[in-house]
Amino acid sequence: MLPMVALVGRPNVGKSTLFNAFTRTRDALVHDEPGVTRDRHYGICRLDEERPFVLVDTGGMAGEDEGLSGATQRQARAGAEEADVILFVVDGREGPAGLDHEILSWLRRIDKPVLLVINKTDGVNEENALADFASFGLSDVIAVSASHRRGLDDVLDAVMERLPEEGLAAEMEHDPERIRVAFVGRPNVGKSTLVNRLLGEERMIASEVPGTTRDSIAVDLDRDGEKYRLIDTAGIRRRARVEDAVEKFSVIKTLQSIAISQVSVVMLDATEGVTDQDSTVLGAVLEAGRALVVAVNKWDGLSTYQREQTQAMLSRKFTFVQWAEVVFISAKHGSGLAELYRAIHRAHASATRKFTTAEVTRAVEMAYAAFPPPVVRGHAAKLRFAHPGGDNPPTFIVHGSRIKTLSDSYRRYLENFFRKRFKLVGTPVRFEFREGDNPYEGKKNKLTDRQLKSRRRLMQHVKKRK
């Protein structure tokens, strides 16, 4: 178990910039707009290779208890309370603010080692900045510039002096045993509520205000002997409506989360039906080639007639992903979550299944025998053998001749045949067709001496007849 360090402070003092600098990533969303970070964001700092630690980025504490600001403040306090060392980040250009004194007063009560980090000191007199915050009465004060990576070594040395050998934080490493599940969809469909329900705690800020979640947050979960990494993402709106720079970065982070996931749970709002934007979100998952589960949320609030209409709409609009399982849930009340887990496992098992060359070739031979390709211009394509080309999604490479004559309908036939034969559920299936090269293409037939003599005799005979 790794020790934990928390970044705490008021909005827009540079906590996320420090987080990215210490973790050497771009995981935290950074923007000049205050209040971009809302949920807790965890990462690993390995600047000291012998003693790595968990670093948690928290949202700005605005001194409010209601609404999104209040929820953000509760998340920040939870991150600070579970940490072993706290980095209290302030703005060296603006100087001490009333919120800084309120946060400091709260930090004194929780009795944790606190290191005052004065950020944004580039272009200002460091001595004056240090003097401005002398009234805080903290002995451990370091002036830094996160954007220019100045002073980070001093902060790291001070943290290492106060950090215990072990802490309570679990290491957020890439664990191949964990099933990476990304929850994606339009804004306000209940993604954060569902993740909180699965975790059994208020880990994400859930609100009726669309666009509450701005960053992609990954949380590990162990349940019934299985390991998961749940990724809560920001809602994706239509591109024409995305004008804010922060929202554009949020969409990029969501697409990145889809790419690193193994299973994507696309959430729909049953009360609003299926919209065009839902199809766009599905398209993003299919383009990434990830396993897919469709979760229809807020199902408990519909009448029998509304449920029948929603199911008919799903069948009509999602014909291009008929292989994906549809689960009807209520994130608020927790109904349907057991079936959601089962659907995630089935999709993950299909997407990561290992195939042998023998069974893949046999499947191609059976499909070819049952329904040969149609004749095109007097010739028909021949499928000779196949072998697996990768997983997540399952990819099959088929070798043959006259492959270019295969129609799209026959390629879909092969895909459906493989799904049925190998019982692949909830995952796209990709085929790559390769045509063998003609070994004699571009080569000139060189005649032997005997063939040359025969050719000359033949030419002489032809000339005599003329």
N, C-alpha and C positions, 0 to 999 in steps of 0.2 A: 504494500500500500504506500503510495507516494504522499508526501506532505503537500499542503495546499497554500497558495498565496492568492489573496483577493485584491482586486483593484476597485477602490471605492472613491466616490467624489460626486460633486454636483454635475449637471449636464455640461457637455462640451468643454471639458478640461483636458481631453486627450487620452482617456483610459483605453479606448479601442486601438488607438495608434500605438500605445505602449504594449498592449496585448500582442499585436501583430509583430512588433519589434522583438519582443522576448521569445515568441514562439516561432519566429521566422516564417510566418505564413501570412496569408491575406484572408484568414477565416472570418475575422470581425469586420463588419461593415463600418466604413469610415466616411464621414461627411461633415461639412461645416455646420450643418443644421443641428441644433440641440435636440436631444432626445431620440437619436437614431437607434441606440441600443436600448432594448427593453427587457429581454430575457437574459438569464445567465448563460454565458458562453464559456465552455471549458476548453483548455488546450494544454499541451506539454511544453515546458521550457527546458531545453537541453543545452543552453549556453555553457553550463557546467556539466560536462559529460559524465562525471562521476556521481553527481547528485542531481538528477532531474527532479522537477516538481510540477505539480498541476497549477496552472494559472487560470483564474476565473475572472472574466470581464463582466462587470455589472452595469446596469443602466444608471443614468444620472439620478441622484436623489434630490427631488425638487421641493421637499418639505411639505408635500400634500398627502392626504390619506384617502382621497376619493378619486374615482375614475382611473384612467390609464396611468396617470402620474403616481397615484397611490399604489397601484398594482406593481409598477416598476420599482417603487421604493421598497415594497415588501420583498421583491425578488432580490434586490441589492442587499438588504439586511440579512436575508437568508444565506446569501453567498458569503457575507462577512462573518456570520456566526459559525459557519462550518469550516472556516479557514484557520490555519495555524499562524499566519502572519498577514497583516493588512497593510497595503500600500495606499495611503491617503493622498490622492492626487489633487493638486490645486493649480490654478492658473497664475503663473508668475507675471503676466502682463497686466491682468486686471487687479491683482492684489487680493487681500482677504475680502470675502463677502459674508453677508449674514448667514447664508446657507452653510458656508464652510464652518462657522462657529457651531451651528446646530448639529452638523454631522460629527464634528469633533466631540461635542458633548455626549453624543450617543456612543461614539467609539470608546470613550473613557469608561462607560458603564459596562461594556461587554468584556473588558479586561483581557485584551489580546495585544500582542506586540504590534505597535503601529509605527510605520516609517513614513514620514512626510516627504512627498515627492513634489517639488515645485517644477511644473512643466512649462514649456513655452518660454524658456529663458534666453532663446537665441535673439540677439539684437537688443537685449536689455542688460543692465548692470546687475550681475549676479549678487553682489554684496547688498545692493539695495533690495533685491528680491528676497534675500534671506532675512534682511532686517525687517521687511514688511510682515513676515510671518513669525517673527520672534515672539510675538504676544501669545502664540498658541502654546508655548511652554513645552514643546517637544524637543528632546535632545537629538533625535535622529532625523536630520533634515538634509536632503540632497537636491541640488538644482540640476535639471536635465532638459534636453530638447529631444522629445521622442521622434519628431519628424526628421531630425538630423542624426539620430542615434548617438547623441552626445550625453555622457553621464550614465549610460546604462551599466557599464562595468562597475561603477561605484554602487549603484542600486543592487546589482547582483551580489557583490561582496557583502553588503549590509544584510541582505536577505539570508545568505548562507550562514552568517553568524547567528541568526536567530531561529533558523529553521530546524525543527526536530529531525531525527534520523528517519522516522516513519510517521505518517499521518493517517487520516481516515479516508483520504480520497482514493478511489479506484483509478487505475491508470487507463486513460482513454487511448489505447493503442489499437492498431489494426489487428483485430482478432478474426482469423478465418472461420472460427467456429460460430461467430455471431452472424445472425441473419440481418442484413442491413435493409431496413424498411423505411421508405420515404413516403410521407403523407402529403399529397399535392391536391390542388383544386383551386376553384375560384375563391375570392375573399369571402369570409364569413360563412363557410359551409360547415365549420365545426372541427377543423383539424387540431387546433390546440386543445380543445375540450376533449377530443378523443385521446390524444396523447396523455393528458392528465388522468383520464379515466383508466387507461392501460397501466400507468405508473402508480396509480393510487394516491397521488398527491398533486398539489397545485404547483407543478414544476414550470408550466408555461402560462403566460398571461392570456386568459381567455376573456373576450369581450364581444359585445354585440356590434361594436364599431368596426366596420370593414377596414382591413389593412393593419390590424393590431400587431400581428407578427411581421417583422421586417427582415429578420435574418433567419438563416437555417440553423437550427439548434439540434445537436445530436445528444441522445441520452441512452445509456446502457440499461437493459432490463433483463433480469433472470427470472424465468417463470416455468415451473414444472419441469425443471431440468434442462430447459432450452434457453439459449442466450440470444438476445436481440439487441440491435442498435436502432432505436427509433429516431427518425429525423423529421422534425416539424419544420415546415417550409412556409414561406410567405405566399399569399394568394396571387394567382396570375390573372390579370385582367386583359381585356382586348388591347392589342398594341396601340390602337388609335387613342385609347384613353390614358395610356401611361405617359405622363408628361413630367412628373417629378423625377429628379435625378436619383433620389434615394430609392424610389420604387423601381426604377430601371435596374439598379444594382441588386435589388431584392429578387427580381425576376431572374437575373443572371445566376445568383446564388441558388435559386430553386432549380434551375436547369443543371447546375453542377451537382446538386444533391441527387437529382434523378440519375445522373451519369454514374455516381459512385455507389448507388444503391443496387441491391439485387432484386428487390420487389418494390414496386410503386403502388401504393394504395391511392387511387383517384377517388376523391370524395365528392359526392353530389348532394344537393339540397333537395330532399323529396318534396318540400313545400313549393319549390320554384320549378320543378320539372327539369328536363334536360335542355340546356341552352347550347348555342353554338360555341360558346367559350369552353364548355365542358369537352366538346369534341376537339377543340384546339389543345387542351391540356392532354387529352388522350394521345393526340398526334405527337406531342413532345415526348411522351413515354415510349411510343412505338418507334420514333426516330432514334432514341437511345437504345432500343432493343431490350428493354427491361421487362421482367415478368410483371403481370398486371392483375390487380384485384380491384373491382369497382365496388365501393362502399356507399350505399344510399343512406344518408343520415337523416335524422328527424322523422323516421318512419312511424314513430309512435303517435304522432299528431295527425295522421291522415285517416280519413274514413275509408270504408271498404271500396266505395266507388273511386275515390282518389287513388287508392293503391292500384286498382285495376288499370286506371288510365296511365299511371306512372309506369307500370310494367309494360303496357302496350307501347308507350313512347320509347322505353329502353330497347325493346325488341326492334323497333322501327329505325331508330337513329344509330344504334350500335351494331349494325349488321357487319361492319368491318372488323369487329373484335368479338365475334360470337364465341370464341374460345376462352374468353375471360370470364371468371366466375363473378357473379353479382351477389352481394351480401347486403341485407337490409338491417340497419342497426339504429340504435339511439345512443349517441355518445353521452348525452346528458344523464340518461337513466341506466346505461350499461347493458342494454339488451342487444343480443346478436353478436357479442364480442367473442364468444367461444367459437362460433362458426367463422368469424373473421380470422381468428388464429389458424383454424384448420385450412381455410382457403389460402392464407399466406404460406403455410407449410407445403401445400400441394403445388402451388405455383413455384416456390423455391426449389422443391425437389425436381420438378420438370425442367426448370431452367438450368440447373446445375448437374443434371444426369450425365454420366459418362457412357459413351457408346464405343463399340468395337467396330473395326473395319468390316469384319465378317457379317455382323448383323445389319449394318447399314447397306452393304452390297446386296445382301439377301432381300432386304426390303425393296430396294430399287428393282431387282429382278422380278419380284412378285407384282409390284405396281406396273412394270412394263408388260408382263405377261397378261395381267388382268385387263389392261387398257393400253394398247400400243399407241404411240404418237401418230397423228394423222399424216397422210402423205402430202407433201408440198412439192410441186413441180416434178413429180415423178419419183421423189425420194422421201424417205422417212428418217427421222433422227433415230440414232441408236445409242442407248445408255448401257455402257459396258460395266463400270464398277463405280463405287463411291466409298468415301471414308469421312469420318468426323473432322470438322474444321474448327471446333471450339464450343464453348458453352456460354450461357448467359448473354445472348440467347443461343440455343442449340443451332449449330451451323453445320451443314452437310455439303461436301464438295463432290459433285457428280461429274464423271469423265465419260465422254462419248464422242460421236461424230455427228456432223450436221446439227449441232446444238442450236444454231441460230434459227432453225425452223420451228423450234418449240414455241407454241403459243402461250399467252398468259394464262389461259384457262387450263392448259395442261400443267403448268407450273403450280397453279393452285390445287390441281388434283393431286400432285405429288405431296404438297404440303398437308392436305387433308388426310391422305393415305398414311403419312408418317405420324400424324397426330393420333389417328385411330389405332395404328399398330403398336406404337410405343406408349399410348395413353398419356400424351402430353397435354397438360391443362394449365391455362393461365400464363403461357409464355409464347412469344412470337417464334416462328421457325424460319430460318433463312437457308436458302440454297445458293450455291455458287456452281455454275456450269462451266466446265472447261473442255475445250475441244483439242484433241491431240493433233500435233503438227504433222504435216506430210513429210516423211523423211527424204523424199526425192525432190521436194519443192526447191527450185533455184539451182538444181544440179543438172549439168549437161551429160547426156549419155555418151561416154567415150567408147568408140568402136575398137575392137581388136584388129590385129593385122589381117586375120582371115576374113573378118567382116568387111574390112576395107577392100580387099581383093574381090570379094563377091559383089560389092557395090559397084566397083569399076567395071566388072564384066557385065553387070546388069545395065549400067549406063551405056556401054558400047552396043549392047543388043538393042536398046531403045533407039539409039541414034541410027543404026542400020535400017531399022523398020521405017524410020521417017524418010 
